[in-house]
Amino acid sequence: MTTELIAQAISIVTIVGWLLRMLFKHYYRKIAMRRMIWKYLQDSFMDGYDCMEGYRAMIRKTCMEDAKERFCKKN
C-alpha cells in the first residue's frame, strides 16, 4: 500500500514537472522571440533615425550655403 502511494506520488510529480518544464520552455521561447523582435525594431528605428539626421544635416548645410550666396549677391 505504501509503495503504491509512493509510486503514484513519484509519477504525479514527474508528470507535473514535465508539464511545467514544457510550459516554461514555451513561454521562454515566446519571451525570447519578443525580445528579438523588439531589438530588431529598435535597431531599424535607429538606422532610420541616423539616416534622417544625415539628410537633415545635408539640407541645413545646403540652406546655409544658399543663404550665404543670396547675402553676397545683395551686397
C-alpha positions in Angstrom: 0.0 0.0 0.0 2.7 2.5 1.0 4.9 1.6 -2.0 1.9 2.1 -4.3 1.3 5.6 -2.9 5.0 6.4 -3.2 4.9 5.2 -6.8 1.8 7.2 -7.6 3.3 10.3 -6.0 6.5 10.0 -7.9 4.6 9.5 -11.2 2.4 12.5 -10.5 5.4 14.7 -9.6 7.1 13.5 -12.8 4.1 14.3 -15.0 3.6 17.7 -13.3 7.3 18.5 -13.6 7.3 17.6 -17.3 4.3 19.8 -17.9 5.8 22.7 -16.0 9.0 22.3 -18.0 7.1 22.3 -21.3 5.2 25.5 -20.2 8.5 27.1 -19.2 10.1 26.3 -22.5 7.1 27.6 -24.4 6.9 30.9 -22.6 10.7 31.3 -22.5 10.8 31.0 -26.3 7.9 33.4 -26.6 9.7 36.0 -24.5 13.0 35.4 -26.3 11.2 36.0 -29.7 9.6 39.2 -28.4 13.0 40.4 -27.2 14.5 39.6 -30.6 11.7 41.4 -32.5 11.9 44.4 -30.1 15.7 44.6 -30.6 15.3 44.4 -34.4 12.7 47.2 -34.3 14.9 49.4 -32.2 17.9 48.8 -34.5 15.9 49.6 -37.6 14.5 52.7 -36.0 18.0 53.9 -35.0 19.2 53.2 -38.6 16.4 55.3 -40.0 17.0 58.0 -37.4 20.7 58.2 -38.3 19.7 58.4 -42.0 17.3 61.2 -41.3 19.8 63.1 -39.2 22.2 62.8 -42.2 19.6 64.2 -44.5 18.8 67.0 -42.1 22.4 68.0 -41.8 22.8 68.0 -45.6 19.7 70.2 -46.0 20.8 72.5 -43.3 24.3 72.9 -44.9 22.7 73.5 -48.4 20.3 76.1 -47.0 23.2 77.9 -45.2 25.2 77.9 -48.5 22.2 79.3 -50.4 21.7 82.0 -47.7 25.4 83.0 -47.9 25.1 83.2 -51.7 22.0 85.4 -51.6 23.5 87.6 -48.9 26.7 88.1 -51.0 24.6 88.9 -54.1 22.7 91.6 -52.2 25.9 93.3 -51.1 
